[in-house]
Amino acid sequence: MLKDFRHAFFLRRGRPQRPSSRAVTMAAAPLRLHGRLRRNARGFLLEMDDGHVWRLRGAQDFPPLLDTAVIVEARKASSILLDVLWMGPA
């Protein structure tokens, strides 16, 4: 039985790693959030009704949307940072 184990080990060792037929991606699903768009000295913020404040990365200059209710579609980059995909009025 030990010989069979070693034989299987050496056979596997020389094989290249092949991706599984059912690939699993670790990409986070986009979030759709509602809140108020604010601006500070370093960029844009999304202030939610529950008090949580998100920093927005990739947000363009949206003067008509400042200090208004907005909908943001974004991917979560960290606990306080969102990568913006789309933003529009609520």
Steps between C-alpha positions, in 0.01 A plus 500: 500500500788738571636435153166605343502826697853589387419410143196733500708778659770487233244487220326814627823690560589525132158617381436867432222659700189510284209727580182333612216473252281686751708810565411704806563871488558707809364819344261683727152568370424869442311679773219747438492759777286807567627808682615860467802598293743719693840640412798556725855618427613150394207390284140387509307333781171314512318574825238235576183550705629262771807722553757289313728702273670343196795646313445483124783410263453562131227760545514777244415860569119506531409860602124456435489199734688655794298512823211311341365147534682260267514131408849353473593167345845398616722214608616491860878552512528520881283570803488871411590515129282438192614472137225686314350338191204733454336792680173680436222697669268312734 
